[in-house]
Amino acid sequence: LFIYLFLVLVGGEHLRKSVKTGSVTLAYHSIYGMTIQCTSGVIYPASLCIYSPFNDVILPDNTVAFIEAKASVPVSIPRDHVLLKTFLLIPLQGAPLMRAISR
């Protein structure tokens, strides 16, 4: 399931993961915790995973971004999080809340 959405990113973490395929390879990701609310009102925990080079910085809190992601929904939901693996991330410039307040 591919989804397209605008999100406000807050509280990201930069993580390193060892991937073993014959030899040890390191992969780096930025992870953002979030929730997904269905039209029925049910809320599920989720994690947004963004591939990130080892020297990359976390986006500042309250960054608005357009995201294309693949959703992986585990059978054990809600015990385990829905994983959104990001394929496209476009951070938008400016602070929409500040523009709305200043008008």
TIVOMI-443249 format. One record per residue (C-alpha): y, x, z. Coordinates in steps of 0.5 Angstrom, whole numbers, padded with zeros to 4 digits, always signed. Layout:
YXZ
...
//
This chain:
+0000+0000+0000
+0007+0003-0002
+0013+0001+0001
+0020+0002+0000
+0025+0001+0005
+0032+0003+0008
+0031+0006+0015
+0036+0009+0021
+0032+0016+0023
+0033+0017+0030
+0029+0022+0035
+0025+0026+0030
+0020+0032+0032
+0018+0038+0027
+0011+0039+0028
+0006+0044+0026
-0001+0043+0024
-0007+0047+0022
-0011+0045+0016
-0018+0048+0015
-0020+0048+0008
-0024+0055+0008
-0018+0059+0011
-0013+0057+0016
-0007+0054+0012
-0001+0051+0016
+0003+0045+0014
+0009+0043+0017
+0012+0035+0018
+0018+0032+0021
+0015+0026+0025
+0019+0020+0027
+0016+0014+0032
+0018+0007+0030
+0015+0000+0030
+0014-0005+0024
+0015-0012+0025
+0011-0017+0021
+0014-0024+0018
+0010-0027+0024
+0014-0024+0029
+0008-0019+0031
+0010-0012+0032
+0006-0006+0031
+0007+0002+0033
+0008+0006+0027
+0010+0014+0025
+0014+0016+0019
+0011+0023+0017
+0015+0027+0012
+0013+0034+0009
+0018+0039+0012
+0018+0047+0010
+0017+0051+0016
+0025+0053+0017
+0027+0046+0015
+0032+0042+0021
+0031+0035+0023
+0036+0030+0020
+0041+0028+0025
+0040+0022+0029
+0043+0015+0026
+0042+0018+0019
+0041+0012+0014
+0035+0014+0009
+0032+0011+0003
+0024+0012+0003
+0018+0011-0001
+0012+0011+0003
+0005+0010+0003
+0002+0006+0009
-0004+0007+0012
-0006+0002+0017
-0012+0003+0022
-0018-0002+0023
-0016+0000+0031
-0009-0003+0030
-0005-0004+0035
-0009+0002+0039
-0007+0007+0034
-0001+0007+0030
+0001+0005+0023
+0002+0012+0019
+0007+0012+0013
+0007+0018+0009
+0013+0019+0006
+0013+0021-0002
+0021+0020-0003
+0027+0021+0002
+0034+0020+0000
+0039+0021+0006
+0045+0017+0005
+0052+0020+0007
+0057+0017+0012
+0056+0013+0018
+0055+0005+0016
+0057+0003+0023
+0063+0007+0024
+0066+0004+0017
+0064-0003+0019
+0068-0002+0026
+0074+0002+0023
+0075-0004+0018
//
